[in-house]
């Protein structure tokens, strides 16, 4: 836990995430906090920003499509969900936490589920300042170049809060103040619990605001975020796109500093969940998604999409799509190949032009150079698949498997009708349709005998 001691003991920390809103301006049936940013939902990103604080309690306040939000977050450990059946403002949302934190002795960090760019170190600084000074409340603020429309935060030279004034109520002189409220708070829970029942909805929106709770508390301090981009809230698709660009810049800066070469970074996208090793080269128009791992020395693109996959060291993926699959070391993929559904390709293989692999295992040093489809197949080592080879793996009801032994070769336009097993060192003649198992060390010719009839033409032309 963060090493800040108050009164000789380390203070407990609870985190509450406001995630009950619909997000009307998103124009979506999906709750706003579940929209994706960099491979994670907005609310998941907010939760992760507080992970380094090691909170003893993590509460997500849900409302609109609450079951969907719960389902989306079910894999995250130790979450508690608090229901806000009516969305009556931020103060009302935090009021719902009262019975859940009864008897809790510590600090409550209040975060918004639609503010996904907060850095962990910013929250650490907020909490450290709060506990060091024994504040009743500490507010995260930011200084904007253009704060028009935002409420202004006024404090003294020691960052003690004096007042918060809405933009419309500011004098021209007060509007010169660039410090605004970021909507992120740290409260001493015992103090907040006393004032939450006192909140009123005496405003045009008839809502309860958590900012009003600050008026009852003392002392209150402000902490500026170093980067104003961190406090960007997501209310519509344009703001989501802006946040995605900010996050991409962060991610790409990180990987370039770690020894990854991005050629034309503006044309490349990389999810924050992706792992890259040193000396990877990523060409333009390449996109890396999900839980993808790229080992050292790989060259990806141009024009490739790789998602939830593992690419071995010194492999290349050119103009291709790799999804939920594994590629071995020094293997060449593409151009225009498609690997999907747990395809596994061994070391030093070639999967070339217009080849599709689906749920297939390919042994080392095997070549599938062009124009082939292998589904539900297992290939040994040093196999050579001729152009136009396909596995006919679906009988209309079930998928069947094909097994091909080491060093076996198929000629062009071979059809392998599954279920089928070919032993090692089998050679299939071009144009064959193979329907029966073949032992090793054999030549297979499975095609109609060519018939030539000289001088023949249709009767209508005679």
Buried (B, 14 or more C-beta within 10 A) or exposed (E): EBEBEBEEEBBBBBBBBBBBBBBEEBEEEBBBBBBBBBBBBBBBBBBBBBEBBEBBBBBBBBBBBBEBBEEBBEEBEEBBBBEBEEBBBBBBBBBBBBEBBEEBEBBBBBBBBBBBBBBEEBBBBBBBBBBEBEBBBBBBBBBBEEBEEBBBBBBEEEBBBEEBBEBEEBEEEEEEBBBBBBBBBBBBBBBBBEBBEEBEBEEEEEBBBBBBBBBBBEEBBBBBBEBBBBBBBBBBEEBBEBBBEBBBEBBBEEBEEEEBBBBEBEBBBBBBBBEBBEBBBBBBBBBBBBBBBBBBBBBBBBBBBBBBBBBBBBBBBBBBBBBBBBBBBBBBBBBBBBBBEBBBBBBBBBBBBBBBBBBBBBBBBBBBBBBBBBBBBBBBBBBBBBBBBBBBBEEEEEBBBBBBBBBBBBBBBBBBBBBBBBBBBBBBBBBBBBEEEBEEEBEBEBBEEEEEEEEEEEEEEE
